[in-house]
Amino acid sequence: MDKVKVGIIGCGKISSIYMENCQKFEILDLVACADLDLVRAQEQADKYNIPNVYTTEQLLNNPEIEIVINLTIPAVHAEVCLKAIEAGKHVYVEKPLAVTREEGRKVLSAAREKGVLVGSAPETFFGAGIQTVLKLIDEGVIGEPVAATSFMLGRGHEHWHPDPEFYYAAGGGPMFDMGPYYLTALVQLLGPIHTVSGMTGKALEERTITSEKKFGNKIPVQIPTHVAGTLRFENGAIATLITSFDIFGGSNLPHIEIYGTLGTIQVPDPNNFGGPVKLRLMGENEWTEQPLLSGYDQNTRGIGPADMAYAIRTGRGHRASGELAYHVLEAMWAFHDSSDAHSFYEMESTCTRPAALPIGLAPYTLD
């Protein structure tokens, strides 16, 4: 199968793992990178042996590049995606798909008109951890799923991230930063979302950076930093989700638990690819750790673009699709809208539950 040539736009912190892994998948050929800071782009190209350093315009004008991986900041995700689509490229974007639902719809509409694919992170649900949970649920081990809880609780990023300002601006906050991991995992395990209710708040109007690069700088908090609510899925299951940057003393709550009529599964951190996966069936007093399916249990960001590349070559669907990402984007906004309106929010979009990965794949293949 012919390789798919790939270019990366955005050479910040997250780009390293994509650059490393894109060169491991046999379907991908990473041929170029671009950044507003060409020095930073050249440094990444040298580190990962990428042959070409371009401006964004040069990369988009290269006719050999079929997939653009968009790793820019959230505020320009849609803008860069639309430029790539206009250039006739398939595009895979870091989460979230866009800052607003209107931008997200524009990206999907433009892609349909051009006949190209859109994909979006997170692709952590490809990992052995969530894929193992998916298999257990689909095999009926816990019976019919009826409920779930999910918690992403922390103190925010200003104490470690070198440039944390965007986490507290439009498109940031705990829901838009980490919500995609949790919501995407829940959709993979339970299917599309039907209704959302939410409440939002923030503990601080201003944050002080304590990471080294900008130590002491102040950040105005422009978005909610604590978002809590419930989701009803189309299959009837009800989930609780809390995402917060306002938990300063830590927490012992699980990342995700799925409750069924015959038992409960503890789901591993959806920001990771591995385990552990724990199971407790009705009548049992102890949790038992489950063996993970063989597959991707390490940080394998880049697997989403690889899956898209196989879809381009074979005509099958890709799992981390634009439709899935838009459904998650709408759900994230639904928490805020529900809180503002003091009412339930009924989802307008839906999506196809991503197909499970085949069992027994060779390393760094997906077909």
RODO-2510 file (C-alpha; in nm, 4 decimals, decimal comma):
residues 367
     n   res          X          Y          Z
     1     m     0,0000     0,0000     0,0000
     2     d     0,1467     0,3360    -0,1032
     3     k     0,2525     0,5615     0,1824
     4     v     0,0587     0,8823     0,2483
     5     k     0,2762     1,1929     0,2632
     6     v     0,2128     1,4085     0,5688
     7     g     0,3023     1,7624     0,6754
     8     i     0,2731     1,9038     1,0278
     9     i     0,1762     2,2661     1,0941
    10     g     0,2631     2,3780     1,4471
    11     c     0,5911     2,2716     1,6086
    12     g     0,5130     2,3353     1,9757
    13     k     0,5323     2,0985     2,2700
    14     i     0,2776     1,8429     2,1454
    15     s     0,4456     1,8107     1,8054
    16     s     0,7318     1,5933     1,9305
    17     i     0,5231     1,2830     1,9980
    18     y     0,3443     1,3171     1,6631
    19     m     0,6738     1,3525     1,4799
    20     e     0,8184     1,0514     1,6564
    21     n     0,5180     0,8261     1,5980
    22     c     0,4323     0,9335     1,2438
    23     q     0,7654     0,7861     1,1404
    24     k     0,6786     0,4504     1,2985
    25     f     0,3540     0,3854     1,1102
    26     e     0,4303     0,2147     0,7815
    27     i     0,1455     0,3979     0,6034
    28     l     0,2784     0,7490     0,6809
    29     d     0,5646     0,9466     0,5275
    30     l     0,6333     1,2647     0,7282
    31     v     0,7971     1,4946     0,4753
    32     a     0,7591     1,8489     0,6118
    33     c     0,6833     2,0716     0,9095
    34     a     0,5920     2,4382     0,9411
    35     d     0,5582     2,6946     1,2181
    36     l     0,5278     3,0710     1,2552
    37     d     0,8671     3,0416     1,4274
    38     l     1,0871     2,8908     1,1558
    39     v     1,3741     2,8467     1,4031
    40     r     1,1537     2,6239     1,6171
    41     a     1,0407     2,4344     1,3087
    42     q     1,4012     2,3795     1,2013
    43     e     1,4931     2,2551     1,5487
    44     q     1,2137     1,9972     1,5360
    45     a     1,3029     1,8980     1,1809
    46     d     1,6641     1,8427     1,2806
    47     k     1,5646     1,6422     1,5880
    48     y     1,3234     1,4126     1,4000
    49     n     1,4975     1,4013     1,0600
    50     i     1,2135     1,5741     0,8732
    51     p     1,3448     1,6686     0,5279
    52     n     1,1598     1,9969     0,4676
    53     v     1,0930     2,3087     0,6757
    54     y     0,8275     2,5302     0,5211
    55     t     0,6095     2,8271     0,5914
    56     t     0,2447     2,7297     0,6250
    57     e     0,1753     2,8532     0,2727
    58     q     0,4642     2,6528     0,1274
    59     l     0,3468     2,3367     0,3012
    60     l    -0,0103     2,3802     0,1780
    61     n     0,1150     2,4410    -0,1757
    62     n     0,3161     2,1186    -0,1851
    63     p     0,1084     1,8914    -0,4123
    64     e     0,2614     1,5706    -0,2729
    65     i     0,1334     1,6261     0,0812
    66     e    -0,2035     1,4558     0,1267
    67     i    -0,2635     1,4941     0,5031
    68     v    -0,1994     1,8076     0,7064
    69     i    -0,1681     1,7516     1,0810
    70     n    -0,2772     2,0772     1,2464
    71     l    -0,1059     2,1242     1,5852
    72     t    -0,1613     2,4979     1,6207
    73     i    -0,3264     2,6592     1,9241
    74     p    -0,7043     2,6070     1,9572
    75     a    -0,7886     2,9657     1,8617
    76     v    -0,6684     2,9061     1,5034
    77     h    -0,7602     2,5378     1,4617
    78     a    -1,0510     2,6149     1,2306
    79     e    -0,8634     2,8808     1,0340
    80     v    -0,5730     2,6469     0,9554
    81     c    -0,8056     2,3525     0,8835
    82     l    -1,0030     2,5604     0,6355
    83     k    -0,6834     2,6688     0,4572
    84     a    -0,5700     2,3070     0,4324
    85     i    -0,9087     2,1958     0,3003
    86     e    -0,9126     2,4768     0,0450
    87     a    -0,5734     2,3485    -0,0721
    88     g    -0,7318     2,0065    -0,1258
    89     k    -0,5679     1,8385     0,1741
    90     h    -0,7153     1,5942     0,4196
    91     v    -0,6679     1,7411     0,7672
    92     y    -0,6200     1,5973     1,1145
    93     v    -0,6346     1,8525     1,3971
    94     e    -0,5423     1,8444     1,7630
    95     k    -0,8375     1,8744     1,9982
    96     p    -1,0713     2,0505     2,0015
    97     l    -1,1895     2,0452     1,6414
    98     a    -1,2603     2,4196     1,6694
    99     v    -1,3352     2,6770     1,9368
   100     t    -1,6999     2,7273     1,8407
   101     r    -1,9693     2,5078     1,6934
   102     e    -2,0086     2,7470     1,4014
   103     e    -1,6387     2,7067     1,3158
   104     g    -1,6672     2,3299     1,3517
   105     r    -1,9622     2,3173     1,1103
   106     k    -1,7702     2,5302     0,8591
   107     v    -1,4775     2,2875     0,8684
   108     l    -1,6984     1,9820     0,8117
   109     s    -1,8997     2,1550     0,5391
   110     a    -1,5881     2,2699     0,3549
   111     a    -1,4416     1,9186     0,3711
   112     r    -1,7596     1,7673     0,2236
   113     e    -1,7545     2,0170    -0,0608
   114     k    -1,3888     1,9433    -0,1362
   115     g    -1,4250     1,5674    -0,0944
   116     v    -1,1532     1,5423     0,1722
   117     l    -1,1486     1,3853     0,5180
   118     v    -1,1388     1,5614     0,8541
   119     g    -1,0095     1,3917     1,1661
   120     s    -0,9404     1,5142     1,5154
   121     a    -0,7724     1,4194     1,8386
   122     p    -0,8013     1,2698     2,0844
   123     e    -0,7115     0,9291     1,9483
   124     t    -0,6315     0,7828     2,2904
   125     f    -0,9434     0,5653     2,2598
   126     f    -0,7415     0,3578     2,0100
   127     g    -0,5279     0,2503     2,3058
   128     a    -0,5231    -0,0954     2,4626
   129     g    -0,6891     0,0374     2,7788
   130     i    -1,0133     0,1686     2,6316
   131     q    -1,0203    -0,0973     2,3595
   132     t    -1,0112    -0,3636     2,6342
   133     v    -1,3028    -0,1948     2,8119
   134     l    -1,4924    -0,1729     2,4823
   135     k    -1,4505    -0,5463     2,4251
   136     l    -1,5723    -0,6298     2,7769
   137     i    -1,8802    -0,4096     2,7332
   138     d    -1,9619    -0,5429     2,3872
   139     e    -1,9286    -0,9002     2,5115
   140     g    -2,1881    -0,8252     2,7819
   141     v    -1,9541    -0,8904     3,0742
   142     i    -2,1158    -0,6158     3,2853
   143     g    -2,4607    -0,6634     3,1340
   144     e    -2,6440    -0,3624     2,9980
   145     p    -2,4588    -0,0338     3,0666
   146     v    -2,6874     0,1928     3,2679
   147     a    -2,4655     0,4669     3,4101
   148     a    -2,1154     0,6124     3,4317
   149     t    -1,9104     0,8600     3,6329
   150     s    -1,6095     1,0529     3,5036
   151     f    -1,3799     1,2987     3,6770
   152     m    -1,0919     1,5176     3,5577
   153     l    -0,9895     1,7124     3,8656
   154     g    -0,6748     1,9230     3,8980
   155     r    -0,5272     2,2628     3,9769
   156     g    -0,4685     2,3922     3,6255
   157     h    -0,1531     2,4267     3,4194
   158     e     0,0085     2,7558     3,5212
   159     h     0,2426     2,5780     3,7646
   160     w     0,4160     2,3689     3,4933
   161     h     0,3290     2,4799     3,1381
   162     p     0,5727     2,7320     2,9825
   163     d     0,2919     2,9214     2,8024
   164     p    -0,0315     2,8554     2,9965
   165     e    -0,2278     3,1667     2,9007
   166     f    -0,4437     2,9962     2,6346
   167     y    -0,5806     2,7523     2,8929
   168     y    -0,7694     3,0446     3,0516
   169     a    -0,8866     3,2142     2,7303
   170     a    -1,1689     3,1304     2,4889
   171     g    -1,1327     2,7709     2,3774
   172     g    -0,9509     2,6791     2,6978
   173     g    -1,0605     2,5741     3,0439
   174     p    -1,0890     2,2221     3,1801
   175     m    -1,3789     2,1213     2,9577
   176     f    -1,2153     2,2248     2,6296
   177     d    -0,8696     2,1110     2,7409
   178     m    -0,9492     1,7697     2,8911
   179     g    -1,3181     1,7190     2,8189
   180     p    -1,2449     1,5814     2,4697
   181     y    -1,0604     1,2831     2,6201
   182     y    -1,3417     1,1948     2,8571
   183     l    -1,6311     1,2611     2,6216
   184     t    -1,4666     1,0800     2,3308
   185     a    -1,3998     0,7784     2,5542
   186     l    -1,7601     0,7795     2,6751
   187     v    -1,8936     0,7980     2,3184
   188     q    -1,6639     0,5108     2,2186
   189     l    -1,7948     0,3010     2,5093
   190     l    -2,1616     0,4092     2,5281
   191     g    -2,2439     0,5647     2,1910
   192     p    -2,3732     0,9122     2,0969
   193     i    -2,5051     1,1666     2,3469
   194     h    -2,8704     1,2758     2,3482
   195     t    -2,9095     1,5342     2,6294
   196     v    -2,6771     1,7389     2,8512
   197     s    -2,7293     1,9373     3,1694
   198     g    -2,4520     2,1434     3,3268
   199     m    -2,3370     2,4028     3,5772
   200     t    -2,0192     2,6089     3,5539
   201     g    -1,8108     2,8340     3,7777
   202     k    -1,4599     2,9575     3,8519
   203     a    -1,2675     2,9863     4,1773
   204     l    -1,0251     3,2623     4,0745
   205     e    -1,0505     3,5677     3,8511
   206     e    -0,6735     3,5718     3,8017
   207     r    -0,3981     3,3094     3,8030
   208     t    -0,0258     3,3525     3,8744
   209     i     0,2220     3,1633     3,6597
   210     t     0,4779     2,9713     3,8660
   211     s     0,6493     2,7838     3,5830
   212     e     1,0012     2,9059     3,5114
   213     k     0,9643     3,0784     3,1766
   214     k     0,7031     3,3365     3,2840
   215     f     0,7247     3,3082     3,6625
   216     g     0,5116     3,5701     3,8378
   217     n     0,3083     3,6801     3,5344
   218     k    -0,0663     3,7185     3,5891
   219     i    -0,3328     3,5542     3,3721
   220     p    -0,6919     3,6849     3,3611
   221     v    -0,9354     3,3928     3,3789
   222     q    -1,1841     3,4446     3,0975
   223     i    -1,3619     3,1074     3,1039
   224     p    -1,5224     2,8728     3,3609
   225     t    -1,2668     2,6598     3,5409
   226     h    -1,5122     2,4158     3,7019
   227     v    -1,7709     2,2437     3,4812
   228     a    -2,0053     1,9761     3,6135
   229     g    -2,3081     1,8025     3,4707
   230     t    -2,4842     1,4945     3,3439
   231     l    -2,5297     1,3313     3,0042
   232     r    -2,8005     1,0998     2,8782
   233     f    -2,6819     0,8818     2,5931
   234     e    -2,8991     0,7647     2,3076
   235     n    -2,8926     0,4133     2,4564
   236     g    -3,0451     0,5510     2,7803
   237     a    -2,7333     0,5377     2,9991
   238     i    -2,6745     0,8399     3,2243
   239     a    -2,3252     0,9709     3,3040
   240     t    -2,1866     1,2298     3,5446
   241     l    -1,8885     1,4359     3,4258
   242     i    -1,6845     1,6916     3,6213
   243     t    -1,3844     1,8731     3,4718
   244     s    -1,2039     2,1218     3,6928
   245     f    -0,8926     2,3362     3,7286
   246     d    -1,0124     2,4361     4,0774
   247     i    -0,9100     2,1258     4,2769
   248     f    -0,5998     2,2473     4,4563
   249     g    -0,5630     1,9636     4,7076
   250     g    -0,5905     1,6629     4,4769
   251     s    -0,8541     1,3880     4,4539
   252     n    -0,8862     1,0085     4,4701
   253     l    -1,1917     0,9829     4,2446
   254     p    -1,1662     0,7424     3,9480
   255     h    -1,1151     0,8707     3,5953
   256     i    -1,4157     0,6802     3,4558
   257     e    -1,6366     0,3991     3,5839
   258     i    -1,9028     0,2250     3,3743
   259     y    -2,1909     0,0620     3,5654
   260     g    -2,3864    -0,2241     3,4149
   261     t    -2,6639    -0,4555     3,5278
   262     l    -2,4067    -0,7275     3,6080
   263     g    -2,1048    -0,5319     3,7275
   264     t    -1,8706    -0,2331     3,7040
   265     i    -1,5599    -0,1533     3,4993
   266     q    -1,2978     0,1004     3,6018
   267     v    -1,1683     0,2683     3,2859
   268     p    -0,8084     0,3955     3,2758
   269     d    -0,7133     0,7592     3,2282
   270     p    -0,8523     0,8517     2,8832
   271     n    -0,5557     1,0844     2,8316
   272     n    -0,3372     0,7720     2,8137
   273     f    -0,3318     0,4671     2,5886
   274     g    -0,2708     0,1934     2,8470
   275     g    -0,4311     0,0571     3,1654
   276     p    -0,5131    -0,0565     3,4224
   277     v    -0,8627    -0,1912     3,3561
   278     k    -1,0420    -0,3259     3,6643
   279     l    -1,3614    -0,5309     3,6839
   280     r    -1,5967    -0,6061     3,9728
   281     l    -1,8993    -0,8220     3,9009
   282     m    -2,2199    -0,8397     4,1018
   283     g    -2,1601    -1,0454     4,4196
   284     e    -1,7817    -0,9993     4,4180
   285     n    -1,5998    -0,8133     4,6966
   286     e    -1,2753    -0,7350     4,5159
   287     w    -1,1666    -0,5677     4,1949
   288     t    -0,9758    -0,7825     3,9465
   289     e    -0,7350    -0,6284     3,6993
   290     q    -0,8020    -0,7401     3,3440
   291     p    -0,5338    -0,8307     3,0895
   292     l    -0,5084    -0,5663     2,8211
   293     l    -0,5667    -0,6522     2,4595
   294     s    -0,2449    -0,6574     2,2630
   295     g    -0,2012    -0,3271     2,0897
   296     y    -0,1117     0,0308     2,1665
   297     d    -0,0475     0,0788     2,5380
   298     q     0,2124     0,3589     2,5135
   299     n     0,1757     0,7205     2,3975
   300     t     0,0856     0,6631     2,0328
   301     r    -0,0383     1,0059     1,9267
   302     g    -0,0241     0,9966     1,5506
   303     i    -0,2345     0,6818     1,5316
   304     g    -0,5354     0,8929     1,4319
   305     p    -0,3673     1,0293     1,1178
   306     a    -0,2407     0,6773     1,0417
   307     d    -0,5954     0,5400     1,0619
   308     m    -0,7077     0,8230     0,8347
   309     a    -0,4319     0,7336     0,5884
   310     y    -0,5574     0,3750     0,5681
   311     a    -0,9076     0,5132     0,5129
   312     i    -0,7797     0,7264     0,2240
   313     r    -0,6125     0,4281     0,0611
   314     t    -0,8915     0,1714     0,1190
   315     g    -1,2122     0,3791     0,1214
   316     r    -1,3212     0,2581     0,4665
   317     g    -1,4273     0,4994     0,7414
   318     h    -1,1769     0,6446     0,9880
   319     r    -1,2347     0,6269     1,3605
   320     a    -1,1257     0,9682     1,4938
   321     s    -1,3623     1,1382     1,2505
   322     g    -1,4665     1,4977     1,2164
   323     e    -1,8256     1,3971     1,2931
   324     l    -1,7167     1,2427     1,6234
   325     a    -1,5074     1,5497     1,7074
   326     y    -1,7964     1,7845     1,6257
   327     h    -2,0358     1,5791     1,8418
   328     v    -1,7901     1,6130     2,1303
   329     l    -1,7444     1,9865     2,0611
   330     e    -2,1202     2,0388     2,0726
   331     a    -2,1440     1,8430     2,3973
   332     m    -1,8734     2,0561     2,5588
   333     w    -2,0583     2,3730     2,4678
   334     a    -2,3816     2,2084     2,5841
   335     f    -2,2558     2,2072     2,9450
   336     h    -2,1988     2,5822     2,9261
   337     d    -2,5251     2,6545     2,7432
   338     s    -2,7241     2,4452     2,9889
   339     s    -2,5674     2,6296     3,2811
   340     d    -2,6315     2,9713     3,1277
   341     a    -2,9936     2,8888     3,0354
   342     h    -3,0762     2,6832     3,3484
   343     s    -3,2204     2,4163     3,1221
   344     f    -3,1458     2,0840     2,9521
   345     y    -2,9649     2,0938     2,6188
   346     e    -3,0743     1,8451     2,3530
   347     m    -2,7952     1,7575     2,1123
   348     e    -2,8445     1,8508     1,7480
   349     s    -2,5637     1,6306     1,6171
   350     t    -2,4975     1,2616     1,6411
   351     c    -2,2157     1,0372     1,5200
   352     t    -2,1250     0,6788     1,4495
   353     r    -1,9729     0,4947     1,7438
   354     p    -1,6138     0,4236     1,6309
   355     a    -1,5419     0,0662     1,5278
   356     a    -1,3228    -0,1411     1,7576
   357     l    -0,9680    -0,1984     1,6422
   358     p    -0,9084    -0,5453     1,4989
   359     i    -0,7402    -0,7804     1,7454
   360     g    -0,3905    -0,9030     1,6679
   361     l    -0,2638    -0,6193     1,4497
   362     a     0,1054    -0,6067     1,3718
   363     p     0,2865    -0,3178     1,5445
   364     y     0,2223     0,0202     1,3861
   365     t    -0,0384    -0,1067     1,1432
   366     l    -0,4158    -0,0621     1,1481
   367     d    -0,5332    -0,2821     0,8596
***
